[in-house]
Amino acid sequence: MNDLIVTLFEESREDIKIQIYARITENSELMLDGVDSGDLVERLKGDWDYEYYLTVDKSSKELLINKLRNRNIQIIDDEALLNWIKANYSGNSAFSSFKAFLTSEKIEFKMDFWI
């Protein structure tokens, strides 16, 4: 099975390229991942690219889906969840905004980054 994936944000300028995605992994985890790359990132972070990841394991993803369903949001499958995330958390702040949402809903997640 291939990952289900939606693009939350992409921007490419002369000094920076930003890409943020939401996906369901082969392990049924929800993952948001992004990469910022370019000269601006190198000046700010000391390396040409900066990768960041947020992972919600399968059981926490199910808790999230149930909380959304309790609000009458129709999440029938993983694809619907990704589409809901895209509709509500697109844009340059997608990663940080979704992280704040998970925190407010007390949904456990792991975060990692790579410089």
ABEGO torsion letter per residue (X at the ends): XBBBBBBABBBBBAABBBBBBBBBBAAGBBBBBBBBBEAAAAAAAGBABBBBBBBBBAAAAAAAAAAAAAAGBBBABAAAAAAAAAAAABEAAAAAAAAAAAAAAGBBBBBBBBX
